[in-house]
Amino acid sequence: MGPAVAGRATYVASASPLADPYNDARRSSRQGFSGRQDQFKIFSSLSVALPEGWQTGYMTVLLAGCGDLGTEAGLRFAAAGHRVVGWRRSPEKLPAAIEGVAADLGSAELPPIPADTTAVVVAIAADSPTEEAYRAAYVDGLSNVLDAVLASGANVRRVLFVSSTAVYGDAGGGWIDERTTPEPGGFSGRIIREAEELLHSRLRGTGITPVVLRLGGIYGPGRTRLIDQVRGGTAVIPAASRFTNRIHRDDAAAAIVHLCTMGTVPAAVYLGVDNEPAELGDVLEFLAAELGLPAPAAESTGAAGAASGGGTGASASGGTTGASAAGGEPSRGGNKRASNGLIRSTGFEFQYPSFREGYRAVLAGIGVRHP
């Protein structure tokens, strides 16, 4: 495959198409990403000038934090021809396409950053759903990575921080987008928002472009919380309206690659959610129908919000971006409808445009969760 070209890069996994009312021309795979170069292609739809100093060919990408999502993104970077270096505590678990390096992001002593590194992806996860763990991961961990980047002298041009829609809190079922003022309702959203501000303040005036990708609840291979609740008969349809926002793991990984490699200068913030904010009850009823099970029981009015949660975090979407409600931490998702219009305007296309396509793939056993 030749060098990346200037323009809006649209990432499409080639194989059988999925039905998509938003773009009938999409050609996407339901097989998950296997790391083969012939399954990952870059198309240019617009000729534009690249930012000064931006690299037009293959590059070195550093993944600071390389769990399930980071590994999936790394495989996609590698398949596009880029060198990928992954930092994590257990690098031996990484696939061969990613150069694993032992690193603890909580330490100020991080490994050397390759001199030709062009993009850095910071994909951090807290060790536990506590305020101390969130601060150690998102603020201290990010600060340590930025210290290493700025001290390295490497040719870094973009740093992408994987954030969360938890920074918005509850919107009463209304629409939000990148222009909406963040108003986090709990410590998780407040700390992640603090990390976002740290990213922008530390990189201001350095020539490095900071990019924040606020993901909804991540679901996908091995992330089956809602499915397990429906199968186990513990799922409850909320009595009150509860909109949830989610993104399939594969789409989240593809969005990371897209924003790191697109020719145009990215915006400061993007929302990473699929095309259709969905009522939690609709998702539960869909899963029950797909599993051939009775619809879950409706929640009593007095217990509204207590049984199933209603946000974009783990309790509502089956993903793992959310903190638990233990210790007084409110649902990270809140009740809101998040728009993905900005990232779609860059040419990005979703393989799983709604929870229906995504959960059908999960139920079919498509894809694997990376250790």
LUMTI-313808 format. One line per 2 residues: number of its first residue (from 1); for each residue x, y, z of C-alpha. Coordinates in Angstrom, 3 decimals. Layout:
BEGIN
NUM) X Y Z | ...
END
This chain:
BEGIN
1) 0.000 0.000 0.000 | 1.364 3.439 -0.886
3) 1.849 6.419 1.369 | -1.109 8.117 2.931
5) -2.457 10.922 0.789 | -3.671 14.360 1.649
7) -7.365 14.724 2.203 | -10.158 13.424 4.327
9) -9.155 9.859 5.103 | -12.070 7.479 5.312
11) -11.299 4.099 6.871 | -13.278 1.174 5.579
13) -12.745 -2.491 6.404 | -13.295 -4.418 3.211
15) -15.612 -7.429 3.140 | -19.366 -7.879 3.041
17) -21.366 -4.645 3.430 | -23.614 -3.832 6.340
19) -27.007 -2.242 5.887 | -26.568 1.436 6.683
21) -29.292 4.017 6.067 | -26.723 6.800 6.448
23) -24.404 5.635 3.665 | -25.460 2.909 1.289
25) -22.016 2.913 -0.302 | -20.225 1.747 2.837
27) -18.231 -1.438 2.473 | -17.401 -2.709 5.921
29) -16.461 -5.959 7.598 | -18.302 -7.835 10.319
31) -15.319 -10.073 10.913 | -13.560 -7.696 13.289
33) -10.027 -6.557 12.507 | -7.450 -9.265 12.050
35) -4.410 -7.152 11.254 | -4.208 -8.035 7.553
37) -3.262 -5.093 5.351 | -5.740 -6.092 2.658
39) -8.596 -5.491 5.102 | -7.748 -1.887 5.799
41) -7.701 0.744 3.084 | -7.408 4.496 2.980
43) -9.483 6.518 0.540 | -9.152 10.239 -0.166
45) -12.226 12.249 -1.055 | -10.820 15.771 -0.923
47) -7.467 17.273 -1.889 | -6.291 19.720 0.747
49) -3.021 21.166 1.951 | -1.373 19.374 4.833
51) -0.332 21.312 7.919 | 3.280 22.444 7.826
53) 5.556 19.707 9.083 | 2.912 17.006 8.865
55) 4.144 13.651 7.624 | 2.607 12.389 4.384
57) 4.030 8.858 4.481 | 4.290 6.129 7.041
59) 4.968 7.186 10.589 | 5.750 5.911 14.056
61) 2.826 5.910 16.475 | 3.198 5.566 20.241
63) 0.296 4.060 22.178 | 0.598 5.120 25.806
65) -1.772 2.612 27.318 | -2.403 -0.458 25.243
67) -5.359 -2.429 26.567 | -8.199 -3.765 24.454
69) -8.964 -0.481 22.698 | -5.345 0.577 22.285
71) -4.383 -2.819 20.918 | -7.189 -2.749 18.364
73) -6.108 0.729 17.276 | -2.502 -0.445 17.111
75) -3.379 -3.323 14.809 | -5.135 -0.889 12.500
77) -2.188 1.519 12.485 | 0.155 -1.373 11.718
79) -2.033 -2.676 8.900 | -1.916 0.785 7.321
81) 1.862 0.446 7.220 | 2.833 2.460 10.292
83) 5.299 1.440 12.964 | 3.488 1.018 16.288
85) 5.063 1.102 19.730 | 2.858 0.134 22.661
87) 3.491 1.022 26.301 | 1.876 -1.150 28.941
89) 2.778 -2.979 32.124 | 2.616 -6.391 30.451
91) 3.964 -5.892 26.901 | 4.314 -9.631 26.365
93) 0.526 -9.754 25.855 | 0.655 -7.547 22.780
95) 0.443 -9.016 19.255 | 3.590 -9.100 17.151
97) 2.461 -6.167 14.996 | 2.924 -3.865 18.017
99) 6.378 -3.304 19.519 | 5.618 -3.801 23.184
101) 7.600 -1.859 25.768 | 7.185 -2.258 29.532
103) 5.919 0.977 31.028 | 3.933 2.132 34.037
105) 2.245 5.412 33.138 | 1.965 6.188 36.825
107) 5.739 6.490 36.993 | 7.735 9.560 36.055
109) 10.388 7.244 34.640 | 8.999 6.271 31.255
111) 10.845 4.600 28.367 | 12.456 6.698 25.635
113) 10.125 7.906 22.926 | 11.327 6.980 19.413
115) 12.743 10.080 17.713 | 10.565 9.639 14.628
117) 7.293 9.418 16.590 | 4.652 11.540 14.853
119) 1.516 10.719 16.835 | 0.936 9.719 20.459
121) -2.312 8.120 21.632 | -3.020 8.233 25.366
123) -5.591 5.546 26.196 | -5.640 5.242 29.977
125) -7.913 3.226 32.234 | -8.238 3.589 35.999
127) -7.373 0.533 38.078 | -10.552 0.914 40.144
129) -13.670 3.132 40.205 | -12.370 5.416 42.942
131) -11.459 9.083 42.888 | -7.854 8.307 43.800
133) -7.505 5.752 41.006 | -9.027 8.093 38.441
135) -6.690 10.927 39.385 | -3.652 8.656 39.341
137) -4.542 7.359 35.897 | -6.012 10.287 34.009
139) -4.229 13.297 35.496 | -0.953 11.899 36.805
141) -0.607 9.350 34.014 | -1.291 11.887 31.274
143) 1.075 14.380 32.903 | 3.854 11.802 32.921
145) 3.313 11.001 29.245 | 3.337 14.694 28.314
147) 6.537 15.198 30.322 | 8.145 12.394 28.315
149) 6.891 13.759 24.992 | 8.084 17.312 25.632
151) 11.471 16.192 26.962 | 12.108 13.739 24.144
153) 12.739 16.104 21.258 | 10.798 13.663 19.080
155) 8.961 14.948 16.019 | 5.546 14.544 17.624
157) 2.803 16.432 15.793 | -0.379 15.135 17.449
159) -1.309 13.814 20.867 | -4.748 12.214 21.073
161) -6.281 11.717 24.498 | -9.076 9.157 24.827
163) -11.673 10.857 27.002 | -15.324 10.240 27.845
165) -18.754 11.773 27.373 | -18.924 11.597 31.178
167) -17.546 15.153 31.160 | -21.037 16.383 30.158
169) -23.021 14.916 33.021 | -26.804 14.838 32.642
171) -28.586 16.856 29.934 | -32.157 15.850 30.735
173) -32.425 13.897 27.501 | -31.337 16.872 25.377
175) -28.779 16.923 22.588 | -25.110 17.688 23.190
177) -22.142 18.153 20.884 | -18.608 19.519 21.023
179) -19.921 23.049 21.620 | -21.788 22.021 24.770
181) -20.161 23.223 27.976 | -18.993 20.226 30.041
183) -20.767 19.958 33.386 | -19.663 16.656 34.931
185) -21.828 15.340 37.711 | -19.332 13.122 39.509
187) -15.648 12.760 40.253 | -14.942 10.649 37.177
189) -16.162 13.281 34.754 | -14.507 16.093 36.724
191) -11.136 14.351 36.748 | -11.284 13.424 33.081
193) -12.223 17.016 32.254 | -9.229 18.179 34.293
195) -7.040 15.873 32.201 | -8.436 17.361 28.988
197) -7.555 20.859 30.197 | -4.094 19.644 31.187
199) -3.536 18.282 27.680 | -4.394 21.575 26.015
201) -2.499 23.777 28.465 | 0.688 21.693 28.347
203) 0.789 21.551 24.546 | -0.137 25.175 23.910
205) 2.628 26.868 21.914 | 4.611 23.656 21.370
207) 3.590 23.016 17.761 | 1.915 19.774 18.833
209) -1.810 19.500 18.113 | -3.864 18.183 21.055
211) -6.953 16.145 20.185 | -9.580 14.923 22.640
213) -11.838 12.025 21.653 | -14.794 11.766 24.047
215) -16.119 8.237 23.768 | -19.528 7.003 24.824
217) -19.906 3.611 26.458 | -17.678 1.100 24.684
219) -19.159 -2.293 23.870 | -17.939 -5.095 21.650
221) -16.178 -8.443 21.931 | -16.054 -9.531 25.551
223) -18.007 -6.476 26.753 | -21.330 -8.119 27.376
225) -22.743 -6.606 30.560 | -26.173 -5.812 29.128
227) -26.337 -9.119 27.281 | -25.520 -10.941 30.506
229) -28.209 -8.997 32.369 | -30.826 -9.909 29.779
231) -29.779 -13.567 29.740 | -29.718 -13.711 33.515
233) -33.118 -12.091 33.923 | -31.748 -9.170 35.939
235) -32.194 -6.464 33.296 | -34.867 -3.889 34.094
237) -36.366 -1.357 31.700 | -36.187 2.072 33.381
239) -39.497 3.687 34.213 | -38.156 7.103 33.194
241) -36.830 7.961 29.756 | -33.084 7.287 29.629
243) -31.055 7.990 26.502 | -27.738 6.203 26.221
245) -24.796 6.750 23.900 | -22.348 4.072 22.891
247) -19.707 3.083 20.384 | -18.465 -0.314 19.265
249) -14.844 -1.017 20.199 | -13.874 -1.381 16.542
251) -15.354 1.992 15.609 | -13.618 3.635 18.559
253) -10.289 2.194 17.393 | -10.937 3.273 13.812
255) -11.757 6.796 14.995 | -8.419 6.992 16.806
257) -6.563 6.013 13.644 | -8.602 8.425 11.549
259) -7.960 11.443 13.767 | -4.244 10.693 14.051
261) -3.677 10.312 10.320 | -6.165 12.632 8.607
263) -4.500 15.256 6.459 | -6.493 18.212 7.702
265) -5.751 19.683 11.115 | -8.183 18.043 13.570
267) -10.458 20.008 15.862 | -9.681 20.200 19.554
269) -12.527 17.851 20.571 | -14.631 15.136 18.928
271) -17.477 13.035 20.253 | -17.022 9.326 19.599
273) -20.539 7.890 19.620 | -22.562 6.037 17.007
275) -25.326 7.536 14.890 | -28.228 6.718 17.170
277) -28.603 7.663 20.826 | -30.957 5.012 22.164
279) -33.351 4.589 25.039 | -31.910 1.995 27.389
281) -35.240 0.173 27.363 | -35.129 -0.095 23.561
283) -31.665 -1.639 23.723 | -32.728 -4.161 26.350
285) -35.847 -5.132 24.404 | -33.775 -5.525 21.232
287) -31.295 -7.812 22.977 | -34.095 -9.911 24.446
289) -35.652 -10.326 20.992 | -32.297 -11.276 19.452
291) -31.762 -13.839 22.211 | -35.297 -15.199 21.886
293) -36.130 -14.229 25.464 | -39.047 -12.338 26.985
295) -38.658 -8.591 27.250 | -37.241 -7.475 30.604
297) -39.653 -6.277 33.236 | -40.403 -2.598 33.574
299) -39.002 -0.801 36.577 | -41.381 0.464 39.216
301) -41.690 4.231 39.286 | -40.304 4.515 42.795
303) -37.126 2.678 41.879 | -36.456 4.630 38.686
305) -32.803 4.839 37.885 | -31.707 2.443 40.613
307) -31.656 -0.901 38.853 | -30.155 -0.552 35.414
309) -28.577 2.873 35.362 | -29.050 5.086 32.370
311) -25.846 6.558 31.061 | -23.120 5.883 28.608
313) -20.896 4.096 31.074 | -20.748 0.482 32.093
315) -24.097 0.298 33.832 | -26.081 1.521 30.871
317) -24.322 0.558 27.702 | -22.535 -2.634 28.556
319) -19.259 -0.834 27.923 | -16.362 -0.191 30.240
321) -15.867 3.554 30.178 | -18.098 4.170 33.181
323) -17.340 4.193 36.850 | -19.635 2.376 39.182
325) -22.147 4.242 41.270 | -20.480 3.016 44.460
327) -19.268 5.594 46.907 | -21.794 8.206 45.857
329) -20.524 8.531 42.288 | -23.557 9.197 40.046
331) -24.019 7.450 36.723 | -21.357 8.836 34.427
333) -23.581 8.822 31.399 | -26.518 10.840 32.581
335) -29.505 11.218 30.276 | -28.414 12.844 27.030
337) -28.236 12.430 23.282 | -24.756 12.930 21.859
339) -24.214 13.980 18.253 | -21.394 12.545 16.134
341) -21.865 15.083 13.346 | -18.411 16.625 13.686
343) -16.391 13.432 13.324 | -18.620 12.271 10.465
345) -18.000 15.590 8.708 | -14.308 14.648 8.467
347) -15.180 11.635 6.314 | -15.210 9.057 9.084
349) -17.705 6.239 8.598 | -19.051 3.886 11.225
351) -18.875 0.153 10.694 | -21.595 -0.207 13.324
353) -23.840 2.869 12.948 | -26.192 1.806 15.730
355) -26.426 -0.634 18.616 | -28.358 -3.064 16.406
357) -25.518 -3.843 13.999 | -22.979 -3.796 16.796
359) -24.787 -6.088 19.200 | -25.673 -8.498 16.416
361) -21.945 -8.803 15.723 | -21.242 -9.380 19.425
363) -23.967 -12.028 19.653 | -22.537 -13.709 16.561
365) -19.168 -13.967 18.293 | -17.411 -11.685 15.814
367) -14.092 -10.324 16.985 | -12.023 -10.936 20.098
369) -11.250 -8.882 23.164 | -7.538 -8.225 23.430
371) -5.908 -9.078 26.756
END
